[in-house]
Structure formats: structure tokens, C-alpha cells
Amino acid sequence: ESVADAIDNKNIRKPTQLRDSEFIKHLNNFMSMNSADHNNSTLLLEKRFNIAITNIGALAGGINSTIYSIATYCISRDHKPSGIYNGFTGLTRHESINALNWSAMINWNNTSASE
């Protein structure tokens, strides 16, 4: 049975079983990032990290989606991502370092270049 046949037959689990292990790994990552309970942290406070993310160099298409994925993965694991705006120059100025949370990144996937 093919993936398309399983979908047509509304067999929800079969298409996943027919995919390779790489697909299943990515699906599990997607599900964990998008279904985490962000109000109830499970990671002990001393195990949480503050993680800084910045871009260096010219604007690059797709970087917003990349940083969004990194930040949401961090959030789903109870870590605290921060965005350093304007590269190394922004690192030296406190006003260029901002917490990355769901509301801060809501439209990033709709824009090009780098936020």
C-alpha cells in the first residue's frame, strides 16, 4: 500500500509507517515543538539554559524560518532563547538583545531576509 492509498483510505497511522526514519524523526520534532505545554515547565531550573541567537553577515532568505525553528525548539525544551539584533554590534548594546517568545516571532515565517 502506498502513502497516497493509505491517505485515501483514511488510515492515519499507515502513511507515517511507510515513511523513512528521517521523516518520523522530523515529525516527532515538529510535534514536540508545537504541542509542548509552555505554561508548565518540566525541566529543573538549574538545567535550563539561556541561549542567544544572532545573524552575522548579509541578509539571507530563509533565515527567519531557521531561527524560528531553533527558538521554538528551545522554548519546547524549557530553555530561554534571546535574539541579538544587529550582529556583534547588537551584542554590545543591551537594547538589541530581546527575549524570543511566541508573540515576538508570530509573523517571522511570512517575511524574507532577517528580522
Secondary structure, 3 states (H helix, E strand, C coil): CCHHHHHHCCCCHHHHHHCCHHHHHHHHHHHHHHCCCCCCCCCCHHHCCEEEEECCCCCCCCHHHHHHHHHHHHHHCCCEEEEECCHHHHHCCHHHEEECCCCCCCCHHHCCCCC
